[in-house]
Amino acid sequence: MNKDVAKQITGFLTALFLFLGTINVKFEWFTLDSINAFEVVIVAAIPLVYTFYRIYQNHYGTTEKAKEQKEVLKQKGLK
């Protein structure tokens, strides 16, 4: 799934790059190589963001079920 999302984003950026080229708008930093490099960053960033979210959720118990479970564990002396 991560690669699918990255392919969608980079596909859009490639289409944007080609469109800008046809209307003669050029940016030195916006090349096919920079788009491909950005894809690598996206593929690495998606699992990183997901991991940070799960860590946050586990530590701060953002749901009611998690808060109840934390209280039960405290009462049983397991946490």
C-alpha positions as semicolon CSV with decimal commas, in nm:
position;residue;x (nm);y (nm);z (nm)
1;M;0,000;0,000;0,000
2;N;0,283;0,241;0,081
3;K;0,431;0,208;-0,265
4;D;0,088;0,252;-0,422
5;V;0,041;0,585;-0,244
6;A;0,390;0,694;-0,341
7;K;0,328;0,595;-0,704
8;Q;0,004;0,797;-0,708
9;I;0,179;1,108;-0,573
10;T;0,482;1,078;-0,800
11;G;0,257;1,004;-1,097
12;F;0,075;1,330;-1,030
13;L;0,405;1,517;-0,994
14;T;0,532;1,367;-1,321
15;A;0,214;1,476;-1,499
16;L;0,253;1,823;-1,347
17;F;0,616;1,832;-1,461
18;L;0,516;1,742;-1,817
19;F;0,231;1,995;-1,817
20;L;0,459;2,274;-1,697
21;G;0,709;2,176;-1,967
22;T;0,446;2,212;-2,238
23;I;0,360;2,565;-2,128
24;N;0,733;2,645;-2,105
25;V;0,746;2,690;-1,728
26;K;1,072;2,550;-1,595
27;F;1,215;2,508;-1,248
28;E;1,574;2,393;-1,212
29;W;1,497;2,185;-0,904
30;F;1,180;2,021;-1,042
31;T;1,312;1,738;-1,259
32;L;1,228;1,372;-1,310
33;D;1,525;1,284;-1,088
34;S;1,392;1,501;-0,804
35;I;1,048;1,342;-0,842
36;N;1,199;0,992;-0,821
37;A;1,400;1,092;-0,515
38;F;1,083;1,230;-0,357
39;E;0,915;0,894;-0,415
40;V;1,186;0,726;-0,206
41;V;1,126;0,977;0,073
42;I;0,750;0,914;0,064
43;V;0,796;0,536;0,073
44;A;1,016;0,577;0,382
45;A;0,797;0,842;0,547
46;I;0,465;0,657;0,539
47;P;0,572;0,372;0,772
48;L;0,758;0,621;0,991
49;V;0,448;0,835;1,039
50;Y;0,237;0,525;1,105
51;T;0,486;0,402;1,365
52;F;0,490;0,740;1,542
53;Y;0,110;0,740;1,545
54;R;0,096;0,392;1,698
55;I;0,356;0,486;1,961
56;Y;0,157;0,798;2,048
57;Q;-0,164;0,601;2,065
58;N;-0,009;0,334;2,289
59;H;0,148;0,585;2,528
60;Y;-0,139;0,828;2,563
61;G;-0,438;0,598;2,509
62;T;-0,640;0,822;2,283
63;T;-0,948;0,598;2,282
64;E;-1,189;0,525;2,565
65;K;-1,118;0,153;2,536
66;A;-0,746;0,216;2,579
67;K;-0,808;0,434;2,886
68;E;-1,028;0,167;3,043
69;Q;-0,772;-0,101;2,969
70;K;-0,499;0,112;3,127
71;E;-0,706;0,153;3,443
72;V;-0,775;-0,221;3,466
73;L;-0,405;-0,296;3,427
74;K;-0,320;-0,045;3,700
75;Q;-0,576;-0,199;3,935
76;K;-0,432;-0,547;3,876
77;G;-0,080;-0,416;3,931
78;L;0,031;-0,505;3,582
79;K;0,122;-0,153;3,481
